[in-house]
Amino acid sequence: MSTSSRMWRSLLANPFRLLPVSFAALIGLGMCLLLLPQATASGQKTTVLNALFTATSAVCVTGLSVVDTATHWTGFGQGIILLLIQLGGLGIVTVVSIGVVLVAERIGLSHTRVLAADLRTDSYSNLPKLVRNIVLTTLAFEALFAVVLSARFFFAHNYGFRTAALHGVFHSISAWNNAGFALYTDNFLGFANDWFFSIAVCLAVILGGIGFPVLRSFAIHKFNWRMWPLHSKLMVSATAVLLVLGTALFLVFEWSNPETLGALPESSRLHSAFFHSVQTRTAGFNSVDVAALNEESLLVSTFLMFIGGGSASTAGGIKVTTFAMLAFVIWAEIRGDRDVNMFGRRIAEDAQRQALTVALVGVGVLAASTLTLMTLGDTSLTAAAFEAVSALSTVGLSTGVTTDEGSPTQIVLVLLMFLGRLGPVVLAAAIVLRSRPNMFRFPSERPLIG
C-alpha cells in the first residue's frame, strides 16, 4: 500500500483528523486565488501573508482583516472572499457532500463519519436528509435577508439596482455566516442611524449563530416550548439573557462617550447598543468605533465574545450552552444539590466534564495567546486580550492591533482563527469518542478545596 493510501485511510479512520485538513486545504486554495492579479485593485499589493490572513479569516468566518476589503480587492477578489465565507460557514465537508447526497440515498460509512463529525451528530442514517435540510435552510435564509437588505439599499440609500443587489447578497451571506466582512471602509459606521438595517443584520446574525438544532426545533414544534429539547430551551433562554444584558451594559458604559454612542442621536443609541451586543456573539460587524470604546465596554465585549454563539452553527467561542451549563453547575454546587438540573432534566456528569474541559482549555489558550501578543508587539493587556479572543472566537472585532502590529502578530492571529474555528468541535468530539467504561475504580479521597 502506498504512503498516500495509508495516509488517506488514516484520515478516514478518524473524521476529526480530516476536518482540519479540509479547512487548511480550502484556506490554501483561497490564498492562491487572492494572490492572482485579477483579485487585487489597481495600485494595491497583496503579499502572501495578506492573502493567507484574508483567506483564513473568510474560511473561519471571522472578519478580521489586514487590508481594506472595500478598496483593496476587486469585484473578483470580493467574490472569492464571499465564496470562502459560504464554504467555511456551511463546512467544507458538508459542501463536498452535497453532490453525493443529491445522487444517492445512502453514502459510504467512511464518508458518513467525516460528515457526522462536521455536523455534530452520530445518527448516520439521517445524515443525507440532515445535510439537505442544512443547505436548503441556509440558502433560503440568505436569500430572504439578501432581498430585505437589497431593498433597503435601493429604497432608503438610493443605490442603483445592481449595486443594491450585490451589496444585499454579500452582506446577507456575511451576516448569516457570522463572518463580519463588509464592503465599506468603516464597516457599518455609516448605517449607525438606520434602525431597519441594523435590526435586519442582527436578525441574520442571531438566526445564523443560534444553531441548526434550534432552528429545527422551531420548525417542528413552533412555539410549543414544552416540546422543545433541552438544548434548544437552554440556547434560546441563555441567548436572550446575554443579548439583553449586553445591550444594557453598553448603554450604561457608552451613553455619554462622545466617540461612540454619545455621538449618535438618542433615538439611535438603543438599537446601536443592541447591534454591538449582537455582534460580539461572533459576527464582528461594527456601527461604532471599537477602538474608542471605554475600558468597561471592551471588557464586557471580551466576555461576550469568549462565550460566543450556538453549537452546530457558524458562530465561534466556547458556545452559549457550555457557559450556561457551567453556570447551572455552580448554582447546584452552591445550593448543595446532588444533581445539576435544567428545565426538568438532569445533566449527565460526562456532559458537565466536557463543558468544563472546553471552557478551561479555551481560557488556557486565551491566556497564552494574550501573553504572546503582548510580547510580540507594543500592545496593552486589554487590547491584546480583546484581539486574541476576537480571533479565537472567530468574531472579527478589532481595536486596531491586527493592522498596526507586524507579521508575527498576524501569524499568531491566523493560528488563533484556525484553532478557534475547529478547536472546540474537535476537542469536544474527541472527548466523546474516547469515552469508555472503566474496568476498575480507585479508592475515593477528597483533597482540600478553597
C-alpha positions as a LaTeX table, in Angstrom:
\begin{tabular}{lrrr}
\hline
Residue & $x$ (\AA) & $y$ (\AA) & $z$ (\AA) \\
\hline
Met1 & 0.00 & 0.00 & 0.00 \\
Ser2 & 1.38 & 3.41 & $-0.96$ \\
Thr3 & 2.14 & 6.12 & 1.58 \\
Ser4 & $-0.67$ & 8.34 & 0.26 \\
Ser5 & $-3.18$ & 5.48 & 0.53 \\
Arg6 & $-2.16$ & 4.75 & 4.11 \\
Met7 & $-2.44$ & 8.44 & 4.97 \\
Trp8 & $-5.92$ & 8.67 & 3.40 \\
Arg9 & $-7.13$ & 5.56 & 5.22 \\
Ser10 & $-5.76$ & 7.01 & 8.47 \\
Leu11 & $-7.67$ & 10.22 & 7.93 \\
Leu12 & $-10.91$ & 8.39 & 7.17 \\
Ala13 & $-10.44$ & 6.20 & 10.23 \\
Asn14 & $-10.76$ & 9.31 & 12.38 \\
Pro15 & $-13.00$ & 12.01 & 10.82 \\
Phe16 & $-11.77$ & 14.63 & 13.26 \\
Arg17 & $-8.35$ & 14.49 & 11.62 \\
Leu18 & $-9.87$ & 15.22 & 8.23 \\
Leu19 & $-11.73$ & 18.37 & 9.28 \\
Pro20 & $-8.58$ & 20.47 & 9.90 \\
Val21 & $-7.03$ & 19.11 & 6.70 \\
Ser22 & $-10.12$ & 20.07 & 4.70 \\
Phe23 & $-10.25$ & 23.58 & 6.10 \\
Ala24 & $-6.50$ & 24.03 & 5.65 \\
Ala25 & $-6.81$ & 22.95 & 2.00 \\
Leu26 & $-9.64$ & 25.44 & 1.42 \\
Ile27 & $-7.60$ & 28.21 & 3.04 \\
Gly28 & $-4.63$ & 27.34 & 0.83 \\
Leu29 & $-6.79$ & 27.43 & $-2.29$ \\
Gly30 & $-8.34$ & 30.73 & $-1.24$ \\
Met31 & $-4.90$ & 32.23 & $-0.60$ \\
Cys32 & $-3.72$ & 31.23 & $-4.09$ \\
Leu33 & $-6.81$ & 32.77 & $-5.69$ \\
Leu34 & $-6.40$ & 36.01 & $-3.73$ \\
Leu35 & $-2.79$ & 36.25 & $-4.94$ \\
Leu36 & $-3.98$ & 36.41 & $-8.56$ \\
Pro37 & $-3.53$ & 39.88 & $-10.14$ \\
Gln38 & $-7.24$ & 39.95 & $-11.02$ \\
Ala39 & $-8.16$ & 39.85 & $-7.32$ \\
Thr40 & $-6.27$ & 42.98 & $-6.32$ \\
Ala41 & $-7.34$ & 46.52 & $-7.19$ \\
Ser42 & $-5.04$ & 48.73 & $-9.22$ \\
Gly43 & $-2.31$ & 50.34 & $-7.14$ \\
Gln44 & $-2.63$ & 47.78 & $-4.33$ \\
Lys45 & $-0.23$ & 44.99 & $-3.44$ \\
Thr46 & $-1.19$ & 41.67 & $-1.91$ \\
Thr47 & 1.53 & 39.82 & $-0.04$ \\
Val48 & 1.42 & 36.12 & 0.75 \\
Leu49 & 0.70 & 36.92 & 4.40 \\
Asn50 & $-2.14$ & 39.29 & 3.49 \\
Ala51 & $-3.70$ & 36.65 & 1.25 \\
Leu52 & $-3.25$ & 33.94 & 3.89 \\
Phe53 & $-4.72$ & 36.14 & 6.60 \\
Thr54 & $-7.74$ & 37.13 & 4.50 \\
Ala55 & $-8.40$ & 33.56 & 3.31 \\
Thr56 & $-8.17$ & 32.23 & 6.87 \\
Ser57 & $-10.46$ & 34.97 & 8.16 \\
Ala58 & $-13.03$ & 34.22 & 5.43 \\
Val59 & $-12.98$ & 30.41 & 5.71 \\
Cys60 & $-13.09$ & 30.61 & 9.51 \\
Val61 & $-15.89$ & 33.22 & 9.19 \\
Thr62 & $-14.05$ & 35.68 & 11.43 \\
Gly63 & $-13.89$ & 39.05 & 9.69 \\
Leu64 & $-10.52$ & 40.28 & 10.88 \\
Ser65 & $-8.64$ & 41.92 & 8.03 \\
Val66 & $-5.22$ & 43.43 & 7.42 \\
Val67 & $-6.38$ & 45.25 & 4.26 \\
Asp68 & $-9.47$ & 47.26 & 3.40 \\
Thr69 & $-11.97$ & 44.84 & 1.88 \\
Ala70 & $-13.78$ & 47.68 & 0.11 \\
Thr71 & $-10.78$ & 49.17 & $-1.70$ \\
His72 & $-8.01$ & 46.57 & $-1.74$ \\
Trp73 & $-9.89$ & 43.85 & $-3.62$ \\
Thr74 & $-11.58$ & 43.93 & $-7.00$ \\
Gly75 & $-15.05$ & 42.54 & $-7.53$ \\
Phe76 & $-13.37$ & 39.23 & $-8.38$ \\
Gly77 & $-11.41$ & 39.28 & $-5.12$ \\
Gln78 & $-14.51$ & 40.15 & $-3.11$ \\
Gly79 & $-16.33$ & 37.30 & $-4.85$ \\
Ile80 & $-13.59$ & 34.90 & $-3.76$ \\
Ile81 & $-13.94$ & 36.12 & $-0.17$ \\
Leu82 & $-17.71$ & 35.64 & $-0.35$ \\
Leu83 & $-17.30$ & 32.09 & $-1.68$ \\
Leu84 & $-14.82$ & 31.26 & 1.09 \\
Ile85 & $-17.27$ & 32.61 & 3.67 \\
Gln86 & $-20.06$ & 30.46 & 2.26 \\
Leu87 & $-17.97$ & 27.30 & 2.14 \\
Gly88 & $-16.50$ & 27.95 & 5.55 \\
Gly89 & $-19.90$ & 28.63 & 7.06 \\
Leu90 & $-21.52$ & 25.51 & 5.70 \\
Gly91 & $-18.46$ & 23.45 & 6.47 \\
Ile92 & $-16.23$ & 22.22 & 3.69 \\
Val93 & $-17.15$ & 18.59 & 4.35 \\
Thr94 & $-20.86$ & 19.41 & 4.12 \\
Val95 & $-20.38$ & 21.26 & 0.85 \\
Val96 & $-18.41$ & 18.41 & $-0.70$ \\
Ser97 & $-21.15$ & 16.01 & 0.41 \\
Ile98 & $-23.96$ & 17.90 & $-1.34$ \\
Gly99 & $-23.31$ & 16.23 & $-4.69$ \\
Val100 & $-23.17$ & 12.80 & $-3.08$ \\
Val101 & $-26.46$ & 13.35 & $-1.26$ \\
Leu102 & $-28.23$ & 14.55 & $-4.43$ \\
Val103 & $-27.37$ & 11.42 & $-6.44$ \\
Ala104 & $-27.52$ & 8.73 & $-3.78$ \\
Glu105 & $-29.82$ & 7.91 & $-0.91$ \\
Arg106 & $-27.01$ & 6.35 & 1.07 \\
Ile107 & $-23.40$ & 7.41 & 1.45 \\
Gly108 & $-20.40$ & 5.32 & 2.39 \\
Leu109 & $-19.63$ & 4.69 & 6.03 \\
Ser110 & $-16.21$ & 6.37 & 5.96 \\
His111 & $-17.62$ & 9.47 & 4.29 \\
Thr112 & $-20.56$ & 9.45 & 6.69 \\
Arg113 & $-18.23$ & 9.51 & 9.70 \\
Val114 & $-16.49$ & 12.57 & 8.30 \\
Leu115 & $-19.82$ & 14.27 & 7.72 \\
Ala116 & $-21.07$ & 13.31 & 11.18 \\
Ala117 & $-18.08$ & 15.00 & 12.75 \\
Asp118 & $-18.72$ & 18.24 & 10.91 \\
Leu119 & $-22.47$ & 18.26 & 11.64 \\
Arg120 & $-22.11$ & 17.26 & 15.31 \\
Thr121 & $-24.33$ & 14.20 & 15.05 \\
Asp122 & $-23.91$ & 10.46 & 15.47 \\
Ser123 & $-27.09$ & 9.45 & 13.65 \\
Tyr124 & $-25.59$ & 8.18 & 10.41 \\
Ser125 & $-28.86$ & 7.09 & 8.84 \\
Asn126 & $-30.29$ & 10.64 & 8.94 \\
Leu127 & $-27.23$ & 12.43 & 7.56 \\
Pro128 & $-28.34$ & 12.77 & 3.91 \\
Lys129 & $-31.62$ & 14.37 & 4.95 \\
Leu130 & $-29.83$ & 16.48 & 7.57 \\
Val131 & $-27.32$ & 17.83 & 5.06 \\
Arg132 & $-30.09$ & 18.61 & 2.60 \\
Asn133 & $-32.05$ & 20.49 & 5.26 \\
Ile134 & $-28.99$ & 22.46 & 6.40 \\
Val135 & $-28.12$ & 23.56 & 2.88 \\
Leu136 & $-31.70$ & 24.47 & 1.97 \\
Thr137 & $-32.22$ & 26.33 & 5.24 \\
Thr138 & $-29.01$ & 28.29 & 4.76 \\
Leu139 & $-29.78$ & 29.26 & 1.18 \\
Ala140 & $-33.39$ & 30.15 & 1.99 \\
Phe141 & $-32.48$ & 32.47 & 4.86 \\
Glu142 & $-29.61$ & 34.02 & 2.93 \\
Ala143 & $-31.94$ & 34.70 & 0.01 \\
Leu144 & $-34.55$ & 36.21 & 2.34 \\
Phe145 & $-32.11$ & 38.60 & 4.00 \\
Ala146 & $-30.49$ & 39.40 & 0.65 \\
Val147 & $-33.87$ & 40.62 & $-0.62$ \\
Val148 & $-34.51$ & 42.63 & 2.57 \\
Leu149 & $-31.08$ & 44.29 & 2.56 \\
Ser150 & $-31.11$ & 44.91 & $-1.19$ \\
Ala151 & $-34.48$ & 46.62 & $-0.89$ \\
Arg152 & $-33.17$ & 48.77 & 1.94 \\
Phe153 & $-30.10$ & 49.78 & $-0.05$ \\
Phe154 & $-32.26$ & 50.57 & $-3.09$ \\
Phe155 & $-35.12$ & 52.49 & $-1.47$ \\
Ala156 & $-33.52$ & 54.11 & 1.61 \\
His157 & $-29.94$ & 54.72 & 0.44 \\
Asn158 & $-30.51$ & 55.35 & $-3.28$ \\
Tyr159 & $-28.21$ & 52.61 & $-4.54$ \\
Gly160 & $-28.58$ & 51.53 & $-8.15$ \\
Phe161 & $-30.40$ & 48.22 & $-8.65$ \\
Arg162 & $-27.27$ & 46.24 & $-9.48$ \\
Thr163 & $-25.22$ & 47.75 & $-6.65$ \\
Ala164 & $-28.06$ & 47.28 & $-4.17$ \\
Ala165 & $-28.42$ & 43.62 & $-5.18$ \\
Leu166 & $-24.68$ & 42.92 & $-4.97$ \\
His167 & $-24.36$ & 44.59 & $-1.57$ \\
Gly168 & $-27.51$ & 42.86 & $-0.33$ \\
Val169 & $-26.25$ & 39.40 & $-1.31$ \\
Phe170 & $-22.73$ & 39.97 & 0.05 \\
His171 & $-23.83$ & 41.29 & 3.43 \\
Ser172 & $-26.62$ & 38.73 & 3.77 \\
Ile173 & $-24.18$ & 35.83 & 3.38 \\
Ser174 & $-21.62$ & 37.56 & 5.59 \\
Ala175 & $-24.20$ & 38.20 & 8.32 \\
Trp176 & $-25.84$ & 34.75 & 8.24 \\
Asn177 & $-22.42$ & 33.09 & 8.46 \\
Asn178 & $-21.36$ & 35.47 & 11.25 \\
Ala179 & $-18.37$ & 36.50 & 9.12 \\
Gly180 & $-18.25$ & 40.26 & 9.69 \\
Phe181 & $-16.84$ & 41.20 & 6.26 \\
Ala182 & $-18.34$ & 44.40 & 4.83 \\
Leu183 & $-17.91$ & 46.29 & 1.56 \\
Tyr184 & $-17.26$ & 49.58 & 3.37 \\
Thr185 & $-14.02$ & 51.01 & 4.67 \\
Asp186 & $-15.62$ & 51.91 & 8.01 \\
Asn187 & $-17.66$ & 48.67 & 8.16 \\
Phe188 & $-21.22$ & 49.74 & 9.17 \\
Leu189 & $-20.46$ & 53.09 & 10.84 \\
Gly190 & $-22.35$ & 54.79 & 8.03 \\
Phe191 & $-25.51$ & 52.89 & 8.95 \\
Ala192 & $-25.49$ & 53.61 & 12.68 \\
Asn193 & $-28.69$ & 55.69 & 12.41 \\
Asp194 & $-30.54$ & 53.20 & 10.20 \\
Trp195 & $-32.54$ & 51.12 & 12.68 \\
Phe196 & $-34.15$ & 48.95 & 9.99 \\
Phe197 & $-30.78$ & 47.97 & 8.52 \\
Ser198 & $-29.32$ & 47.31 & 11.98 \\
Ile199 & $-32.21$ & 45.07 & 13.06 \\
Ala200 & $-32.18$ & 43.15 & 9.77 \\
Val201 & $-28.45$ & 42.42 & 10.08 \\
Cys202 & $-28.90$ & 41.48 & 13.75 \\
Leu203 & $-31.68$ & 39.01 & 12.91 \\
Ala204 & $-29.49$ & 37.36 & 10.27 \\
Val205 & $-26.61$ & 37.11 & 12.74 \\
Ile206 & $-28.77$ & 35.73 & 15.56 \\
Leu207 & $-30.50$ & 33.12 & 13.41 \\
Gly208 & $-27.24$ & 32.09 & 11.74 \\
Gly209 & $-25.43$ & 31.85 & 15.08 \\
Ile210 & $-28.11$ & 30.16 & 17.15 \\
Gly211 & $-27.54$ & 26.79 & 15.53 \\
Phe212 & $-29.43$ & 24.44 & 13.24 \\
Pro213 & $-30.74$ & 22.25 & 16.09 \\
Val214 & $-32.64$ & 25.25 & 17.46 \\
Leu215 & $-33.99$ & 26.20 & 14.05 \\
Arg216 & $-35.09$ & 22.59 & 13.57 \\
Ser217 & $-36.89$ & 22.63 & 16.94 \\
Phe218 & $-38.76$ & 25.76 & 15.94 \\
Ala219 & $-39.66$ & 24.31 & 12.54 \\
Ile220 & $-41.07$ & 21.14 & 14.11 \\
His221 & $-42.61$ & 22.36 & 17.36 \\
Lys222 & $-43.16$ & 26.06 & 16.58 \\
Phe223 & $-43.82$ & 27.94 & 19.85 \\
Asn224 & $-44.74$ & 24.82 & 21.85 \\
Trp225 & $-41.97$ & 25.37 & 24.42 \\
Arg226 & $-42.69$ & 22.16 & 26.33 \\
Met227 & $-41.90$ & 20.06 & 23.27 \\
Trp228 & $-38.53$ & 21.66 & 22.67 \\
Pro229 & $-35.45$ & 19.60 & 23.58 \\
Leu230 & $-33.21$ & 20.77 & 26.40 \\
His231 & $-30.51$ & 22.15 & 24.10 \\
Ser232 & $-32.94$ & 24.45 & 22.29 \\
Lys233 & $-34.50$ & 25.70 & 25.53 \\
Leu234 & $-31.11$ & 26.40 & 27.05 \\
Met235 & $-29.77$ & 28.05 & 23.90 \\
Val236 & $-32.72$ & 30.40 & 23.39 \\
Ser237 & $-33.08$ & 31.44 & 27.03 \\
Ala238 & $-29.36$ & 31.98 & 27.59 \\
Thr239 & $-29.01$ & 33.88 & 24.31 \\
Ala240 & $-31.86$ & 36.21 & 25.26 \\
Val241 & $-30.30$ & 36.91 & 28.66 \\
Leu242 & $-26.87$ & 37.63 & 27.14 \\
Leu243 & $-28.30$ & 39.92 & 24.46 \\
Val244 & $-30.36$ & 41.96 & 26.94 \\
Leu245 & $-27.52$ & 42.12 & 29.46 \\
Gly246 & $-25.01$ & 43.14 & 26.80 \\
Thr247 & $-27.30$ & 45.85 & 25.44 \\
Ala248 & $-27.93$ & 47.27 & 28.90 \\
Leu249 & $-24.25$ & 47.34 & 29.83 \\
Phe250 & $-23.22$ & 49.01 & 26.56 \\
Leu251 & $-25.91$ & 51.65 & 27.05 \\
Val252 & $-24.64$ & 52.37 & 30.57 \\
Phe253 & $-20.95$ & 52.48 & 29.69 \\
Glu254 & $-21.17$ & 54.22 & 26.29 \\
Trp255 & $-24.19$ & 56.54 & 26.59 \\
Ser256 & $-22.06$ & 59.62 & 27.22 \\
Asn257 & $-18.98$ & 58.58 & 25.23 \\
Pro258 & $-18.70$ & 61.27 & 22.52 \\
Glu259 & $-16.78$ & 58.92 & 20.23 \\
Thr260 & $-19.34$ & 56.07 & 20.25 \\
Leu261 & $-22.99$ & 56.17 & 21.35 \\
Gly262 & $-22.69$ & 59.73 & 22.62 \\
Ala263 & $-22.12$ & 60.93 & 19.05 \\
Leu264 & $-25.46$ & 59.46 & 17.90 \\
Pro265 & $-28.97$ & 60.87 & 18.36 \\
Glu266 & $-30.66$ & 59.44 & 21.44 \\
Ser267 & $-33.15$ & 57.66 & 19.19 \\
Ser268 & $-30.31$ & 55.64 & 17.65 \\
Arg269 & $-28.44$ & 54.68 & 20.80 \\
Leu270 & $-30.66$ & 51.79 & 21.85 \\
His271 & $-30.52$ & 49.87 & 18.58 \\
Ser272 & $-26.81$ & 50.68 & 18.23 \\
Ala273 & $-26.13$ & 49.21 & 21.68 \\
Phe274 & $-28.21$ & 46.18 & 20.74 \\
Phe275 & $-26.29$ & 45.92 & 17.45 \\
His276 & $-22.95$ & 45.81 & 19.29 \\
Ser277 & $-24.28$ & 43.27 & 21.77 \\
Val278 & $-25.33$ & 41.00 & 18.90 \\
Gln279 & $-22.06$ & 41.38 & 17.00 \\
Thr280 & $-19.99$ & 40.24 & 19.97 \\
Arg281 & $-21.70$ & 36.84 & 19.54 \\
Thr282 & $-19.04$ & 36.22 & 16.82 \\
Ala283 & $-20.41$ & 38.26 & 13.90 \\
Gly284 & $-17.93$ & 41.14 & 14.07 \\
Phe285 & $-19.73$ & 43.97 & 12.27 \\
Asn286 & $-19.48$ & 47.34 & 13.99 \\
Ser287 & $-21.57$ & 50.51 & 13.79 \\
Val288 & $-19.39$ & 52.37 & 16.33 \\
Asp289 & $-15.62$ & 52.76 & 16.53 \\
Val290 & $-14.45$ & 49.75 & 18.56 \\
Ala291 & $-11.10$ & 51.39 & 19.31 \\
Ala292 & $-12.96$ & 54.27 & 21.00 \\
Leu293 & $-14.94$ & 52.05 & 23.42 \\
Asn294 & $-14.39$ & 52.57 & 27.13 \\
Glu295 & $-12.36$ & 50.00 & 29.04 \\
Glu296 & $-15.51$ & 48.69 & 30.70 \\
Ser297 & $-17.17$ & 48.09 & 27.34 \\
Leu298 & $-14.08$ & 46.36 & 25.99 \\
Leu299 & $-14.11$ & 44.03 & 28.98 \\
Val300 & $-17.81$ & 43.22 & 28.54 \\
Ser301 & $-17.21$ & 42.65 & 24.82 \\
Thr302 & $-14.33$ & 40.29 & 25.61 \\
Phe303 & $-16.52$ & 38.18 & 27.91 \\
Leu304 & $-19.36$ & 38.02 & 25.38 \\
Met305 & $-17.00$ & 37.13 & 22.53 \\
Phe306 & $-15.45$ & 34.35 & 24.60 \\
Ile307 & $-18.90$ & 32.83 & 25.21 \\
Gly308 & $-19.80$ & 33.04 & 21.53 \\
Gly309 & $-22.87$ & 31.56 & 19.87 \\
Gly310 & $-24.60$ & 28.22 & 19.42 \\
Ser311 & $-23.33$ & 24.73 & 18.76 \\
Ala312 & $-23.75$ & 23.41 & 15.20 \\
Ser313 & $-23.80$ & 26.98 & 13.90 \\
Thr314 & $-21.47$ & 29.40 & 12.15 \\
Ala315 & $-20.61$ & 31.04 & 15.48 \\
Gly316 & $-17.45$ & 30.51 & 17.49 \\
Gly317 & $-16.50$ & 30.80 & 21.17 \\
Ile318 & $-16.87$ & 28.13 & 23.84 \\
Lys319 & $-20.60$ & 28.22 & 22.98 \\
Val320 & $-23.56$ & 29.56 & 24.92 \\
Thr321 & $-24.68$ & 26.12 & 26.10 \\
Thr322 & $-21.24$ & 25.43 & 27.56 \\
Phe323 & $-21.32$ & 28.67 & 29.54 \\
Ala324 & $-24.93$ & 28.17 & 30.67 \\
Met325 & $-24.28$ & 24.59 & 31.74 \\
Leu326 & $-21.31$ & 25.65 & 33.87 \\
Ala327 & $-23.45$ & 28.37 & 35.42 \\
Phe328 & $-26.02$ & 25.74 & 36.44 \\
Val329 & $-23.23$ & 23.51 & 37.79 \\
Ile330 & $-22.03$ & 26.37 & 40.02 \\
Trp331 & $-25.58$ & 27.11 & 41.15 \\
Ala332 & $-26.23$ & 23.46 & 42.02 \\
Glu333 & $-22.97$ & 23.31 & 43.98 \\
Ile334 & $-23.82$ & 26.48 & 45.91 \\
Arg335 & $-27.26$ & 25.07 & 46.75 \\
Gly336 & $-25.77$ & 21.74 & 47.75 \\
Asp337 & $-27.84$ & 19.82 & 45.21 \\
Arg338 & $-26.69$ & 16.34 & 44.33 \\
Asp339 & $-27.68$ & 16.70 & 40.66 \\
Val340 & $-27.46$ & 19.51 & 38.12 \\
Asn341 & $-30.96$ & 20.08 & 36.80 \\
Met342 & $-32.14$ & 22.31 & 33.96 \\
Phe343 & $-35.70$ & 22.68 & 32.66 \\
Gly344 & $-36.80$ & 19.49 & 34.39 \\
Arg345 & $-33.88$ & 17.42 & 33.13 \\
Arg346 & $-30.79$ & 16.10 & 34.91 \\
Ile347 & $-27.47$ & 16.83 & 33.23 \\
Ala348 & $-25.15$ & 13.85 & 32.84 \\
Glu349 & $-21.80$ & 14.08 & 34.63 \\
Asp350 & $-19.83$ & 13.42 & 31.45 \\
Ala351 & $-21.53$ & 16.42 & 29.79 \\
Gln352 & $-20.51$ & 18.58 & 32.75 \\
Arg353 & $-16.89$ & 17.43 & 32.49 \\
Gln354 & $-16.92$ & 18.03 & 28.75 \\
Ala355 & $-18.18$ & 21.60 & 29.22 \\
Leu356 & $-15.57$ & 22.25 & 31.91 \\
Thr357 & $-12.79$ & 20.90 & 29.68 \\
Val358 & $-13.79$ & 23.02 & 26.69 \\
Ala359 & $-14.04$ & 26.16 & 28.84 \\
Leu360 & $-10.75$ & 25.67 & 30.69 \\
Val361 & $-8.83$ & 24.80 & 27.52 \\
Gly362 & $-10.28$ & 27.96 & 25.98 \\
Val363 & $-9.13$ & 30.02 & 28.95 \\
Gly364 & $-5.67$ & 28.47 & 28.74 \\
Val365 & $-5.30$ & 29.16 & 25.03 \\
Leu366 & $-6.59$ & 32.70 & 25.51 \\
Ala367 & $-4.12$ & 33.41 & 28.32 \\
Ala368 & $-1.18$ & 32.06 & 26.32 \\
Ser369 & $-2.16$ & 33.93 & 23.14 \\
Thr370 & $-2.69$ & 37.20 & 25.05 \\
Leu371 & 0.77 & 36.91 & 26.56 \\
Thr372 & 2.20 & 36.13 & 23.13 \\
Leu373 & 0.60 & 39.20 & 21.54 \\
Met374 & 1.87 & 41.41 & 24.35 \\
Thr375 & 5.36 & 40.01 & 23.91 \\
Leu376 & 5.47 & 40.35 & 20.13 \\
Gly377 & 4.18 & 43.91 & 19.94 \\
Asp378 & 3.61 & 47.10 & 21.88 \\
Thr379 & 0.13 & 46.06 & 22.98 \\
Ser380 & $-1.66$ & 46.66 & 26.28 \\
Leu381 & $-3.26$ & 43.83 & 28.23 \\
Thr382 & $-6.80$ & 44.93 & 27.37 \\
Ala383 & $-6.09$ & 45.34 & 23.65 \\
Ala384 & $-4.14$ & 42.06 & 23.43 \\
Ala385 & $-6.85$ & 40.10 & 25.25 \\
Phe386 & $-9.57$ & 41.68 & 23.10 \\
Glu387 & $-7.76$ & 40.86 & 19.86 \\
Ala388 & $-6.89$ & 37.33 & 20.97 \\
Val389 & $-10.43$ & 36.42 & 21.99 \\
Ser390 & $-11.81$ & 38.07 & 18.83 \\
Ala391 & $-9.63$ & 35.80 & 16.69 \\
Leu392 & $-10.07$ & 32.68 & 18.84 \\
Ser393 & $-13.86$ & 33.09 & 18.98 \\
Thr394 & $-13.96$ & 33.98 & 15.24 \\
Val395 & $-15.62$ & 37.34 & 15.94 \\
Gly396 & $-13.66$ & 39.86 & 13.88 \\
Leu397 & $-13.98$ & 42.99 & 16.04 \\
Ser398 & $-10.68$ & 44.82 & 16.39 \\
Thr399 & $-9.22$ & 47.76 & 18.24 \\
Gly400 & $-6.55$ & 48.16 & 15.53 \\
Val401 & $-3.97$ & 45.66 & 16.74 \\
Thr402 & $-4.43$ & 43.48 & 13.65 \\
Thr403 & $-3.31$ & 46.18 & 11.21 \\
Asp404 & $-0.97$ & 48.16 & 13.49 \\
Glu405 & 1.32 & 45.33 & 14.56 \\
Gly406 & 3.74 & 43.39 & 12.35 \\
Ser407 & 3.84 & 39.99 & 10.69 \\
Pro408 & 4.50 & 37.87 & 13.83 \\
Thr409 & 1.29 & 39.18 & 15.43 \\
Gln410 & $-0.69$ & 38.47 & 12.28 \\
Ile411 & 0.65 & 34.91 & 12.09 \\
Val412 & $-0.45$ & 34.32 & 15.69 \\
Leu413 & $-3.92$ & 35.63 & 14.82 \\
Val414 & $-4.08$ & 33.31 & 11.78 \\
Leu415 & $-3.36$ & 30.33 & 14.04 \\
Leu416 & $-5.95$ & 31.52 & 16.57 \\
Met417 & $-8.65$ & 31.88 & 13.90 \\
Phe418 & $-7.98$ & 28.37 & 12.60 \\
Leu419 & $-7.87$ & 26.91 & 16.10 \\
Gly420 & $-10.99$ & 28.80 & 17.15 \\
Arg421 & $-13.00$ & 27.56 & 14.16 \\
Leu422 & $-12.15$ & 23.88 & 14.62 \\
Gly423 & $-10.64$ & 23.50 & 18.08 \\
Pro424 & $-13.78$ & 23.36 & 20.27 \\
Val425 & $-15.53$ & 21.00 & 17.82 \\
Val426 & $-12.60$ & 18.60 & 17.51 \\
Leu427 & $-11.87$ & 18.73 & 21.25 \\
Ala428 & $-15.46$ & 18.05 & 22.29 \\
Ala429 & $-15.85$ & 15.27 & 19.73 \\
Ala430 & $-12.54$ & 13.68 & 20.72 \\
Ile431 & $-13.67$ & 13.57 & 24.35 \\
Val432 & $-16.86$ & 11.78 & 23.34 \\
Leu433 & $-15.01$ & 9.29 & 21.12 \\
Arg434 & $-12.55$ & 8.43 & 23.88 \\
Ser435 & $-15.32$ & 7.85 & 26.41 \\
Arg436 & $-15.20$ & 4.25 & 27.64 \\
Pro437 & $-16.28$ & 2.32 & 30.73 \\
Asn438 & $-13.69$ & 1.83 & 33.46 \\
Met439 & $-12.77$ & $-1.75$ & 34.29 \\
Phe440 & $-11.93$ & $-0.72$ & 37.85 \\
Arg441 & $-12.12$ & 2.33 & 40.14 \\
Phe442 & $-9.58$ & 3.66 & 42.65 \\
Pro443 & $-10.46$ & 4.30 & 46.29 \\
Ser444 & $-12.15$ & 7.68 & 46.83 \\
Glu445 & $-10.46$ & 10.54 & 48.66 \\
Arg446 & $-11.21$ & 14.27 & 48.81 \\
Pro447 & $-8.47$ & 16.94 & 48.52 \\
Leu448 & $-8.97$ & 20.31 & 50.21 \\
Ile449 & $-10.86$ & 22.82 & 48.02 \\
Gly450 & $-10.67$ & 26.58 & 48.51 \\
\hline
\end{tabular}
